[in-house]
Amino acid sequence: MSENTSNNKNVRDDEIDLLDLFRRMGKTLSRWANAIGRAVLISIVFLLRRWLPLTISVILGVGASYLLKYTSPPSYQSDLIIKPNSVTTAEVSEKIKKLQGYVLEKNY
């Protein structure tokens, strides 16, 4: 009986069956594609069903961010602009030393 099953396979134990390997790879890739397609469809259906709460939450989030932007003081402000290839190294180092002095004096 065991001899009959080994004859049906026609493959030795130390060989790789490329047809079976490619078939398994194809099944795996098709499962992945189906899963990604299903996730996209579920997301689209969710967005269509819940469009009103999502739109309201996006509008509230954007409104809150603009409110915080204009009501809170700036946390960082700089007047130093360094342009590449337009100033010499000495000028850049002088500006950096000046900026360091401002930081040490807490003159932001």
C-alpha positions in Angstrom: 0.0 0.0 0.0 2.8 2.5 0.9 4.5 1.6 -2.4 1.3 2.6 -4.3 1.1 6.0 -2.8 4.8 6.8 -3.5 4.3 5.7 -7.1 1.3 8.1 -7.5 3.4 11.1 -6.4 6.4 10.3 -8.6 8.5 12.6 -6.4 11.4 11.7 -4.2 11.5 13.0 -0.7 14.6 15.2 -1.4 13.1 17.0 -4.4 10.9 20.1 -4.5 7.7 19.9 -6.5 7.7 23.3 -8.3 4.2 22.9 -9.6 2.9 22.4 -6.0 5.1 25.3 -4.8 3.7 27.7 -7.4 0.1 26.5 -6.8 0.5 27.3 -3.1 2.1 30.7 -3.8 -0.8 31.5 -6.1 -3.4 30.5 -3.5 -1.6 32.6 -0.9 -1.5 35.6 -3.2 -5.1 35.2 -4.2 -6.1 35.0 -0.5 -4.1 38.2 0.2 -5.7 40.0 -2.7 -9.2 38.9 -1.6 -8.4 40.1 2.0 -7.2 43.5 0.8 -10.2 43.9 -1.6 -12.6 42.9 1.2 -10.9 45.4 3.6 -11.3 48.2 1.0 -14.9 47.4 0.4 -15.7 47.2 4.1 -14.0 50.6 4.6 -16.0 52.2 1.7 -19.2 50.8 3.0 -18.4 52.1 6.5 -17.6 55.5 5.2 -20.8 55.6 3.2 -23.0 54.5 6.2 -21.3 56.7 8.7 -20.7 59.8 6.6 -22.5 62.3 8.9 -20.7 61.5 12.1 -17.4 61.3 10.3 -18.0 64.7 8.5 -19.0 66.3 11.8 -15.9 64.9 13.6 -13.5 66.1 10.8 -15.1 69.6 10.9 -14.8 69.8 14.7 -11.2 68.6 14.6 -10.2 71.2 11.9 -12.0 73.9 13.9 -10.3 72.9 17.1 -6.9 72.9 15.5 -7.4 76.4 14.1 -8.8 77.6 17.4 -5.7 76.3 19.2 -3.4 77.7 16.6 -4.7 81.3 16.9 -5.3 81.3 20.7 -2.1 79.8 21.9 1.2 81.7 22.0 3.9 80.5 19.6 6.3 78.1 21.1 9.2 78.9 18.7 9.9 81.9 16.6 13.0 82.6 14.5 14.2 85.6 12.5 17.4 84.0 11.3 17.3 82.8 7.7 20.3 81.0 6.2 20.4 80.8 2.5 22.7 78.2 1.0 25.5 79.4 -1.3 24.7 83.1 -0.7 26.7 83.8 2.5 30.2 82.9 3.6 31.0 80.5 6.4 32.2 83.4 8.6 28.9 85.2 8.3 27.0 82.0 9.2 29.2 81.3 12.2 28.7 85.0 13.3 24.9 84.6 13.1 25.0 81.3 15.0 27.1 82.9 17.8 24.6 85.8 17.9 21.7 83.3 18.1 23.5 81.5 20.9 23.8 84.7 22.8 20.1 85.3 22.4 19.4 81.8 23.8 21.6 82.3 26.8 19.9 85.6 27.6 16.5 83.9 27.1 15.7 86.4 24.5 13.5 84.3 22.3 
